[in-house]
Amino acid sequence: MKGIIFAFIAGACITLQGVANARISQDIGTWQAATITQLTGFIMALAILLIVRDGKKQGLKKVKPLYLTGGGLAAFIIFSEVTAIQNIGVTFTISALLIAQLFLTFLIDINGWFGVAKQKMRLPQFLGIGMMIVGVIILKF
């Protein structure tokens, strides 16, 4: 249950962040909005880290260097999301974003990429993603 609650919180925050970034970018530009978002996100994460202090510093040496660049993807995520919101609106953007995430997670699970255990996807999972795609098409028209 805890995972579902946090997933809903994350989904809401992604949507709110996308809308806020789209508004900011109208005034100052998309890359500037991405920069402000990354900076405020860093400050917030650092403040929480200093309060919670639940990490293991020595574990950082075990992380593959490629994975340490993951935060850099956020710049492209923000730019793409803002541009999409400005062009196709919030609802369609978030719907398409979720389908893209789900499709990529299917590929990761099926192939066992990034060290995750391989998962077998059955017909119900493929029908589910198909229904989401149909739903987005219906939403668009």
C-alpha positions as CSV (number, residue, x, y, z in Angstrom):
1,M,0.0,0.0,0.0
2,K,2.9,2.4,0.9
3,G,4.3,1.9,-2.7
4,I,0.9,2.8,-4.3
5,I,0.6,5.9,-2.1
6,F,4.1,7.1,-3.1
7,A,3.5,6.3,-6.8
8,F,0.4,8.5,-6.7
9,I,2.3,11.3,-4.9
10,A,5.1,11.1,-7.5
11,G,2.5,11.1,-10.4
12,A,0.9,14.2,-9.0
13,C,4.2,15.9,-8.5
14,I,5.3,15.1,-12.0
15,T,2.2,16.7,-13.4
16,L,2.4,19.8,-11.2
17,Q,6.1,20.2,-12.0
18,G,5.3,19.9,-15.7
19,V,2.6,22.6,-15.6
20,A,4.8,24.9,-13.4
21,N,7.8,24.4,-15.8
22,A,5.6,25.2,-18.8
23,R,4.4,28.4,-17.2
24,I,8.0,29.4,-16.2
25,S,9.3,28.6,-19.6
26,Q,6.8,31.0,-21.3
27,D,8.5,33.8,-19.4
28,I,12.1,32.9,-19.4
29,G,12.7,30.0,-21.8
30,T,12.6,26.2,-21.6
31,W,16.2,25.5,-20.7
32,Q,16.1,28.3,-18.1
33,A,13.1,26.6,-16.6
34,A,14.9,23.3,-16.6
35,T,17.9,24.9,-14.9
36,I,15.7,26.4,-12.1
37,T,13.9,23.2,-11.6
38,Q,17.1,21.2,-11.3
39,L,18.6,23.8,-8.9
40,T,15.5,23.9,-6.7
41,G,15.3,20.1,-6.8
42,F,18.9,19.8,-5.8
43,I,18.4,22.2,-2.9
44,M,15.3,20.4,-1.7
45,A,17.0,16.9,-1.9
46,L,20.1,18.3,-0.1
47,A,18.0,19.8,2.7
48,I,16.1,16.5,3.1
49,L,19.3,14.5,3.1
50,L,20.8,16.8,5.8
51,I,17.7,16.2,7.9
52,V,17.1,12.5,7.3
53,R,20.7,11.3,7.0
54,D,19.7,7.7,6.1
55,G,22.2,7.0,3.3
56,K,25.5,5.1,3.2
57,K,28.3,7.1,1.8
58,Q,30.6,4.1,1.3
59,G,27.9,2.6,-1.0
60,L,28.6,5.3,-3.5
61,K,31.8,3.5,-4.6
62,K,29.7,0.4,-5.5
63,V,27.5,2.4,-8.0
64,K,28.4,2.0,-11.6
65,P,29.5,5.4,-13.0
66,L,26.9,5.2,-15.8
67,Y,24.1,5.2,-13.2
68,L,25.5,8.3,-11.6
69,T,24.6,10.2,-14.7
70,G,20.9,9.4,-14.3
71,G,20.1,12.9,-12.8
72,G,21.3,14.4,-16.0
73,L,18.4,12.9,-17.8
74,A,16.1,15.2,-15.9
75,A,17.2,18.1,-18.0
76,F,16.0,16.3,-21.1
77,I,12.9,15.1,-19.3
78,I,12.0,18.7,-18.3
79,F,12.7,20.1,-21.7
80,S,10.7,17.5,-23.5
81,E,7.7,17.6,-21.1
82,V,7.5,21.4,-21.2
83,T,7.7,21.5,-25.0
84,A,5.0,18.8,-25.2
85,I,2.7,20.6,-22.7
86,Q,3.0,23.7,-24.7
87,N,2.2,21.9,-27.9
88,I,-0.4,19.2,-27.0
89,G,-1.6,20.1,-23.5
90,V,-1.2,18.6,-20.1
91,T,-3.5,15.7,-20.3
92,F,-2.2,14.3,-23.6
93,T,1.4,14.9,-22.5
94,I,1.1,13.0,-19.3
95,S,-0.8,10.2,-21.0
96,A,1.8,9.8,-23.6
97,L,4.6,10.1,-21.0
98,L,3.0,7.3,-19.0
99,I,2.7,5.0,-22.0
100,A,6.4,5.7,-22.9
101,Q,7.4,4.9,-19.3
102,L,5.4,1.7,-19.3
103,F,6.7,0.6,-22.7
104,L,10.3,1.1,-21.6
105,T,9.7,-0.7,-18.3
106,F,8.3,-3.6,-20.3
107,L,11.5,-3.8,-22.3
108,I,13.7,-3.5,-19.2
109,D,11.7,-6.2,-17.4
110,I,11.6,-8.6,-20.5
111,N,15.3,-8.2,-21.2
112,G,16.6,-7.9,-17.6
113,W,18.5,-4.7,-18.4
114,F,20.2,-2.7,-15.6
115,G,20.5,-5.8,-13.5
116,V,16.8,-6.3,-12.8
117,A,15.4,-9.8,-12.8
118,K,13.9,-10.8,-16.1
119,Q,10.1,-10.9,-16.1
120,K,7.8,-12.8,-18.4
121,M,5.1,-10.6,-19.8
122,R,1.9,-12.3,-20.7
123,L,-1.1,-11.4,-22.8
124,P,-2.9,-9.4,-20.0
125,Q,0.1,-7.1,-19.7
126,F,0.2,-6.5,-23.4
127,L,-3.6,-5.9,-23.5
128,G,-3.2,-3.4,-20.6
129,I,-0.7,-1.3,-22.5
130,G,-2.8,-1.6,-25.6
131,M,-5.8,-0.3,-23.8
132,M,-3.8,2.6,-22.4
133,I,-2.8,3.5,-26.0
134,V,-6.4,3.3,-27.2
135,G,-7.4,5.4,-24.2
136,V,-4.9,8.1,-25.2
137,I,-6.1,8.1,-28.8
138,I,-9.7,8.4,-27.6
139,L,-8.6,11.3,-25.3
140,K,-6.9,13.1,-28.2
141,F,-10.0,12.9,-30.4
